[in-house]
Amino acid sequence: MKNGERRKVRVVVVGGGTAGWMTAAGLVGLLPAACDVTLIESEAIGIVGVGEATLPHLRLYLERLGIDERAFMAATDATYKLGIEFRDFGRIGDRYIHPFGTYGRPLAGVAFHHYWLRRDRAGAVPPIGAFSAGVVAAERRRFERPGSDPGDPTTSFGYAYQFDATRFAPFLRDWAEARGVTRIEGRIVRADRHGDSVAAVEMDDGRRIGGDLFVDCSGFRSLLLGETLAEPWEDWSHWLPCDRAVAVPCASPPGTIEPYTRATAMPAGWRWRIPLRHRVGNGYVYTSAYCSDDEATAALLAGLDGEPLADPRPLRFGAGRRRRSWAGNVVAVGLASGFLEPLESTSIYLVQAAITSLIEHFPDTRVAQADRDGFNTAIDAEYDRIRDFLILHYHATDRADSPFWNHVRTMTIPDTLADKLALWRGSAQVARYGHGLFLEPSWVAVYLGQRVVPTGWDPRADQPDAAGLDRALGSLAQAIADRVRAMPGHDAALGL
Ligand SMILES: Cc1cc2nc3c(=O)[nH]c(=O)nc-3n(C[C@H](O)[C@H](O)[C@H](O)COP(=O)(O)OP(=O)(O)OC[C@H]3O[C@@H](n4cnc5c(N)ncnc54)[C@H](O)[C@@H]3O)c2cc1C
């Protein structure tokens, strides 16, 4: 942020869904002296109302704003989430958990999975999940907050939340309004374009709201970036062909609430299951070319764990993103900037990444090209990496039981992903990047979970003698199992 300018930047946030209120709260919480924030939303239009599974980064967002975790969890009926269980993705009957956290710990500078691969080839070790406290705790439905020593594999894991999507924005709204965000209720009917920027938006009652910076959080419609500034859409549907979803909540089944989200592969996509305190969220994400809306709804309803609590709700979307997320004085955050399907619960993370980057590049009353470029470069990298990671879940499969799976198994993939796969297959190496989503353990989880077994591993992992290595691995798995056994059940951790 620059210091020279005295006048506060007038920020207009268009939209009051999760993206809009997260942005408004983030700006008023972290840049109170730099901006005045007005948020416009239309109750008549409403919000998308899905988006219930999150990533651990959300904890950082709450912490930075000083929002109490317990208050947030109580207000949103949240549960803890230790990862995602994938069923039937590699082959029907397969199952693995992609945890938040690491496997084992590095030895002599070499990542744990290289040692595990060596001994797995010899049939001498349990599945790699036994070396992740997050996986073991998820399977036993236990939870406690991670320990403070990141080097201790028995307590170092991450966690996120599963929450009621309709309650998060109202919770943040209360918080943000109490700190000075002005909320305007009503429908925007047009935007005044001025060159490559937006000067003001006009409401259905004739009011005109001007600003220096507009944050487009208008959802799939992308009112300012897409409609007004006509920023082109980059279509990724050839790699991520799912374009519909049907969602329905159901009653919770008896028993301990799972501290994880479940994704189960279906003939034309996959279904989610997100256990909350008071209900379970369900949805079938599918490809309209291979499945009708009626078929999808019937399949979803047939697999519920309890009574449906509402009518099934259809949603339509396409995978891709606007070429630039920030153009002129319009920054798109959330669905207005792009969409990657929820297989790895990444959308709210992308909202958060955009807010973080906006704050890092927060402009004066006039936007500098360098800020726009810095923001766009950061967001492009986030989208591209997540895209490749999602495609991996579809492409790395042996399934040949439906036209959908035949398509995704045999489709061409982005070169960036092909390179990552080649690196892994040859030497069990994971392409590295310093920050952002999906670091080494995540790729290891999905590669192995979907049977992409490398032919080799780091030669340094051959150094320890086999018997000693097996003893060390056995002790580690035992220590993790013992630690998890001492954790409270997930229900108890929630105070239920
Ligand atoms: C099927 C599905 C499942 C998903 N699951 C997950 C998940 O598990 N995890 C995850 O992280 N994300 C998930 N997402 C994404 C997540 O739902 C969104 O990223 C998140 O809710 C943010 O949405 P939003 O605020 O951008 O848009 P919306 O919720 O659609 O909000 C748009 C806002 O703009 C306002 N608006 C629009 N037009 C106007 C107008 N003309 N005038 C005034 N106001 C207007 C609306 O009233 C509303 O307030 C999922 C998405 C889909 C489609």
The ligand as an ORCA input file, in Angstrom:
! r2SCAN-3c Opt
* xyz 0 1
  C     -22.247    -26.780     -6.889
  C     -21.284    -25.923     -6.149
  C     -20.666    -26.412     -5.009
  C     -19.716    -25.627     -4.332
  N     -19.062    -26.151     -3.250
  C     -18.043    -25.438     -2.697
  C     -17.297    -25.960     -1.607
  O     -17.558    -27.044     -1.093
  N     -16.279    -25.215     -1.123
  C     -15.959    -23.992     -1.631
  O     -14.989    -23.377     -1.188
  N     -16.701    -23.457     -2.613
  C     -17.720    -24.138     -3.157
  N     -18.454    -23.595     -4.157
  C     -18.208    -22.206     -4.538
  C     -18.817    -21.269     -3.490
  O     -20.195    -21.526     -3.373
  C     -18.597    -19.823     -3.889
  O     -17.259    -19.615     -4.213
  C     -18.949    -18.904     -2.755
  O     -20.223    -19.171     -2.254
  C     -18.868    -17.463     -3.203
  O     -19.927    -17.140     -4.056
  P     -20.066    -15.632     -4.494
  O     -20.171    -14.799     -3.272
  O     -18.988    -15.325     -5.468
  O     -21.443    -15.583     -5.311
  P     -22.989    -15.563     -4.794
  O     -23.177    -16.351     -3.567
  O     -23.794    -15.955     -5.986
  O     -23.258    -14.054     -4.455
  C     -23.537    -13.109     -5.451
  C     -24.067    -11.855     -4.809
  O     -24.236    -10.856     -5.810
  C     -25.500    -10.266     -5.655
  N     -25.938     -9.755     -6.942
  C     -25.885    -10.364     -8.155
  N     -26.413     -9.577     -9.097
  C     -26.795     -8.433     -8.473
  C     -27.432     -7.238     -8.906
  N     -27.772     -7.048    -10.173
  N     -27.685     -6.284     -7.988
  C     -27.351     -6.444     -6.671
  N     -26.759     -7.560     -6.217
  C     -26.501     -8.542     -7.111
  C     -26.381    -11.386     -5.116
  O     -27.531    -10.873     -4.508
  C     -25.431    -12.025     -4.132
  O     -25.454    -11.302     -2.924
  C     -19.428    -24.335     -4.804
  C     -20.097    -23.831     -5.920
  C     -21.005    -24.612     -6.599
  C     -21.707    -24.054     -7.795
*
